[in-house]
Amino acid sequence: MKYNKVLENIKTYEAGKPIELVVREFGIAAEDVVKLASNENPIGTSPAVKQAIIDNAGKAHLYPDDSMFELKDALAKKYKVNENNIIIGAGSDQVLEFIARAVLDETSSVLMSAVTFAMYEIYAKQMGAKIYRTASYEHRYDEFIEAYRMHKPKIIYLCTPNNPTGDATSKEEVLKIIHAVDKDTLIVVDGAYMEYAAAKESKYAMEPNDILAYPNVIYLGTFSKAYGLGGMRVGYGIADAEMINQIYKMRPPFNISSLSLAAAIAACKDESFVVESIALHQEQIKRYETFAKDQGFEYIESYTNFITYVFSEQRDSTKIADALLKRGVIIRNLASYGMNAIRITIGTQRQNDIFFKHFLEVIA
Ligand SMILES: *Cc1c(COP(=O)(O)O)cnc(C)c1O
């Protein structure tokens, strides 16, 4: 069997390990496993969301509303945009896929930072496109513009705040990059963690409205992180109506389940849950910063719901991640991103206590 040639250099995305795997492989009870690997919301989901899922269970035999009017309406009100500026995906991941399919082919290239969200590369490679990266993981204007002028990529990915490093790019810097790029290059501003950055420091806060005037720029958001809906798979893209029109042609019908739609609509209307989540996060992340300073670890200042600890040569992130896993603590090893570092999602007080206890023993 001969598969599409583009598959030869695509590595399957390595998802965060599930709790079930640790239970199976190491015989640890599920309630003792601490999962801080996938940037999920540690306090769960809003009670209003759970109620909406229950209330809609009886409609499971019906196809969902394919226009997704109610969710678009809620997002339009939240961001002060029009419904025709919005596309909904099964996670913002699916919107990334639509974008890649809408503009790339085997003659094109894309540009992204040295260390960033792994799916940009995978979707681009699926289309046969070539990948260019800047030298550093920060989104530096000079590096992006130099590479842009040299390679004329069809897509530039700006991930702010950036996953898996946690740093953010200021709105001013993002707009400077947008201004320096011509309209034939599509720019993705991926704000998957924007709620955390905006709450921390206003100069990093970006909204869809900041980019709507540019016909070649799309803003992506997700319900998977601050809204606590990772399991429901809902994300969105907001852009100029003509871009949305074009990308829409790549969308399969009913791409969001009715329960996921109901959950996202309820989540949109319960901002207090996000406020509560961020308050807990801001209190708990301080413990990780203090811990790193006390133990002499380097960390990257985080604008997200996770923190990245960067190790010196004496330590090996793979060994540390494996040792933690055997103890039922799942974190993300960044060796596959070329970094001797680990990424830890900030958990609840109790989860973080367990992390620190095991981590101290592992590094001793
Ligand atoms: C989590 C994440 C997404 C999208 O997640 P979905 O669950 O597919 O919405 C997009 N970009 C980045 C950088 C992420 O970390």
The ligand as an ORCA input file, in Angstrom:
! r2SCAN-3c Opt
* xyz 0 1
  C      -4.647     23.901     23.440
  C      -4.212     24.727     22.287
  C      -4.989     24.922     21.135
  C      -6.286     24.325     20.822
  O      -6.824     23.415     21.590
  P      -8.244     22.825     21.205
  O      -8.521     21.946     22.354
  O      -8.091     22.123     19.902
  O      -9.162     23.999     21.094
  C      -4.527     25.757     20.143
  N      -3.353     26.365     20.247
  C      -2.593     26.207     21.322
  C      -1.317     26.939     21.372
  C      -2.967     25.376     22.365
  O      -2.160     25.208     23.407
*
